[in-house]
Amino acid sequence: NVESSIPLSYQWSRNGVSMDGEVDRILTLHADNGAADGDQYAVTVVSYGEVVESESASLSIVEAISLWLRTYFSESKWDEPLVMSKFADPDHDRVPNFFEYIFGTDPS
């Protein structure tokens, strides 16, 4: 996201290739536009003949439920499927994480 009072033009790229039609100051990604975990994004900004290219940023795709579970469990548990899977029941209340997430209850 870039803001300026002088005229700027933008061109976004993914994995080093210009993205057709992506010429706004903000790049919005949608699930159906081919974005993949690990893709590298950068923007080239041009103003009055000066060209500046950003460093690449790597895309990390994480399900919302995974982010939510991380608020309840310590980092040492994040790689444990019996705790972090959406079908896991780490508190043994017979309610899997997915339903705890939907109903806003505590999975721990």
Buried (B, 14 or more C-beta within 10 A) or exposed (E): EEEEEEEBEBBBBBEEEEBEEBEEBEBEBEEEEEEEEEBEBBBBBBEEEEEEEEEBEEEEEEEEBBEBBBEBBEEEBEEEEEBBBBEBBBBEEEBBBBBBBEEEEEBE
